[in-house]
């Protein structure tokens, strides 16, 4: 698999279109950090570490719905393995005039765009969520 973050976001998008309450994805540190940001911002209920049927580590993501509609309306991958997108702190985009969130991988860790601006760090924009 070339794009593990893109794969995880697609699994979340597909599970929400089907109305699933949970979705499983292979585990990695970067995926866990992205899920931490999504949980802190209130887009998912949370996630748990476990193992799949073959014994490989996995993450079980609990999706969040409001009045039957998914909380995550749109999720887009910005930086891909073929085209990395790095931005300074002043260039980090605001998603839907602040209603959404950009997830940024910085030297201080993976964080939301608001946290990156408050800590005055830029980095690689992984994805945007609204």
C-alpha positions as CSV (number, residue, x, y, z in Angstrom):
1,X,0.0,0.0,0.0
2,X,1.5,3.3,-1.0
3,X,-0.8,5.8,0.8
4,X,-1.8,4.5,4.3
5,X,-3.4,7.8,5.4
6,X,-5.4,8.0,2.2
7,X,-6.5,4.4,2.7
8,X,-7.7,5.1,6.2
9,X,-9.6,8.2,5.1
10,X,-11.3,6.2,2.3
11,X,-12.3,3.4,4.7
12,X,-13.9,6.1,7.0
13,X,-15.7,7.7,4.1
14,X,-17.0,4.4,2.8
15,X,-18.1,3.2,6.2
16,X,-20.0,6.4,6.8
17,X,-21.8,6.2,3.4
18,X,-23.0,2.7,4.5
19,X,-24.0,3.9,7.9
20,X,-21.6,1.7,9.8
21,X,-20.9,2.5,13.5
22,X,-17.3,1.2,13.4
23,X,-14.6,0.6,10.8
24,X,-11.3,-1.3,11.1
25,X,-7.9,-0.2,9.6
26,X,-4.4,-1.5,9.9
27,X,-2.5,0.1,12.8
28,X,0.4,2.5,12.5
29,X,1.7,5.4,14.6
30,X,0.9,8.0,12.0
31,X,-2.7,6.7,11.6
32,X,-3.1,6.8,15.4
33,X,-1.9,10.4,15.6
34,X,-4.3,11.5,12.8
35,X,-7.1,9.7,14.7
36,X,-6.1,11.5,17.9
37,X,-6.6,14.9,16.1
38,X,-10.0,13.7,14.7
39,X,-11.1,12.6,18.1
40,X,-9.9,15.9,19.8
41,X,-11.8,17.9,17.2
42,X,-15.0,15.9,17.7
43,X,-15.2,14.2,14.2
44,X,-15.0,10.6,15.6
45,X,-16.0,9.1,18.9
46,X,-12.6,7.5,19.4
47,X,-10.6,4.4,18.5
48,X,-9.2,1.3,20.1
49,X,-6.2,-0.8,19.4
50,X,-6.6,-4.5,18.7
51,X,-5.8,-7.3,16.3
52,X,-7.5,-8.5,13.1
53,X,-8.3,-12.1,12.2
54,X,-4.7,-12.8,11.1
55,X,-3.2,-11.4,14.3
56,X,-2.0,-8.1,12.7
57,X,-2.4,-4.9,14.8
58,X,-5.4,-2.9,13.8
59,X,-7.4,0.2,14.9
60,X,-11.1,0.0,15.4
61,X,-12.6,3.5,14.7
62,X,-15.9,4.4,16.3
63,X,-17.7,6.8,13.9
64,X,-19.9,9.7,15.0
65,X,-23.3,10.6,13.7
66,X,-25.7,13.5,14.5
67,X,-29.4,13.1,13.7
68,X,-28.6,10.1,11.5
69,X,-26.1,12.1,9.3
70,X,-22.3,11.5,9.5
71,X,-20.4,14.3,11.4
72,X,-17.6,14.1,8.7
73,X,-19.3,15.5,5.6
74,X,-16.1,15.8,3.5
75,X,-12.6,14.5,3.9
76,X,-9.9,15.2,1.3
77,X,-6.3,14.1,1.1
78,X,-4.0,17.1,0.4
79,X,-0.5,15.8,0.5
80,X,0.0,12.5,-1.3
81,X,3.1,10.3,-1.7
82,X,3.6,11.6,-5.2
83,X,3.0,15.3,-4.4
84,X,4.0,16.5,-0.9
85,X,2.4,19.8,0.2
86,X,4.4,21.8,2.8
87,X,3.2,25.1,4.1
88,X,4.5,27.7,6.5
89,X,2.4,28.8,9.5
90,X,1.1,31.8,7.6
91,X,0.1,29.7,4.6
92,X,-1.9,26.9,6.3
93,X,-5.4,27.0,4.8
94,X,-8.5,27.7,6.8
95,X,-11.2,25.1,5.9
96,X,-14.7,26.5,5.3
97,X,-13.9,29.7,7.1
98,X,-12.8,27.8,10.3
99,X,-15.7,25.3,10.4
100,X,-13.4,22.5,9.2
101,X,-10.0,21.5,10.2
102,X,-6.7,20.8,8.4
103,X,-4.5,18.1,9.9
104,X,-0.8,19.1,9.7
105,X,2.3,17.0,10.4
106,X,4.8,19.4,12.1
107,X,8.1,19.0,13.8
108,X,6.2,19.2,17.1
109,X,3.8,16.3,16.1
110,X,0.6,15.9,14.2
111,X,-1.9,18.6,15.0
112,X,-4.9,20.6,13.8
113,X,-4.4,23.9,11.9
114,X,-5.4,26.0,14.8
115,X,-2.9,24.3,17.1
116,X,-0.2,24.7,14.5
117,X,-0.9,28.4,14.2
118,X,-1.0,28.9,18.0
119,X,2.4,27.1,18.3
120,X,3.7,29.0,15.3
121,X,4.8,25.9,13.3
122,X,4.2,24.9,9.7
123,X,4.6,21.5,8.1
124,X,3.0,19.0,5.7
125,X,-0.7,19.4,5.3
126,X,-2.0,15.8,5.4
127,X,-5.7,16.3,4.9
128,X,-8.7,18.5,5.4
129,X,-11.9,17.5,7.2
130,X,-15.3,19.2,7.2
